[in-house]
Amino acid sequence: MLFAPLLALAASVVFAQKPAVKPTEDLPLGAMQAKANTACLECHEARIILQQRLSKAAWTKEVDKMIKWGAVVDASDHDALVDYLSTNFNPDQPAYSPSRTANEESSKRVNAVRK
């Protein structure tokens, strides 16, 4: 009978932990790159940020929303983080073009050989 409660406890610990999210690409260099890496990439892949094209006002709302959801951003870093994001990922920037993955490159080679 002791086994069932221990199993339930172990399962709750395993499922409560956040999976490690690995960015597939780097965020651009800048004074707040490290803060964006720690605050944003804790839950998201870099690709989620890289594909955004938001105004400064929209980035402010997005950062505020993420802070409410648990992102760790010191009040003293808030404006600088918004500036970093809105400078690098604003509507005037070219659309995001993801880099090819090794799998995609392998598939291209296999398909070329089959033809």
N, C-alpha and C positions, 0 to 999 in steps of 0.2 A: 504493500500500500504506500510505502514511502517513495517508491519509484515514480509514480504518476506526478506528484507535486514537484519532484526534482526535474523531471522531464519538462513540465510546464514552465518552470523557472528558467531552465536552460534555453528553451525555445524563445521565451520573451526577451532574454538577453541577446540572443543571436539576431532576432528580427528587429530589435530596437536600435541596433547599431546602424549607422549610415554606411552604405557601401562607398568605397573609395572611388571617387570620380576622377578620372585622369583626363587632363585636357589633351586634345589631339593636335592642337596648334598653340603657339604662343601668342599672348596679347602683345600689342605694340610696346616698344620701349617708352618710358616716360616716368615722371616722378611718382606716379601712383600705380605703376604696373604691379608692384609687389602687393599693394593693398588690394587691388582688383583681383589678383591671384588668390589671396587669402580670403577675401570677403565673398567673392563671386564663385570662384572655382571650387569652393567647399561643396557646393551642391550642383553646379552646372559644368558642362564641358565648355571650353573656350569658344567652341563653334556657336553656342547660343548667343554669346556676346558679339562675336565677329560678324554675324549675319544681320545684326540690328543696324538700323539707320534712323535714329531718333533725334528730335530736337533737344535742346538743353532743358526745356520745360518737361518734355516727356521723360528724359533721363532722370530728372529730379524726382518725378513721380515714381519711376521704376525703382530707383535707389531707396526712396522712402518706403515703398511697398515691401521691398526685400528686407529692409531693416525691421519692419513690423513682423515679418515672417521669420526673423532670427538671424539675418546676416549681421556679422559683427563689424560695425563701422563706427569709430569714435566720432563724436560730434565735431571735433577739430579737423577730421579728415573728410567730412561729408561734401563740402563744396569743392574741394580739390578732386575728389573722386568723380563727382558729377562733371567737372571741367574736363578731366581725362577722358571719360566716356563720350561726352558730347563733342570733344575735339576729334577723337579718333573714329567715332561711329555716328556721324551726323548724316542728314539727308543729302548733303553735297558730296559725300564720299562715294567712290564707285561701288557698285554692287559687289557683295562678297562672292568670291569664286573659290570654292573649297579645293584644296590640293588633293591630288589623287592618292589613294591609299595603295599599299602594296597589293592588296587583294584585287583592286580595280586594274592595276597594271598587269598583274598575272593573268586576269581574265582576258584583257586585250591581247596579250601574247598568245594565249591558248586559242582564242577565236581567230586570230590571224593565221595560226598554223593550220587550223581546221579548214580554212578557205582554200 
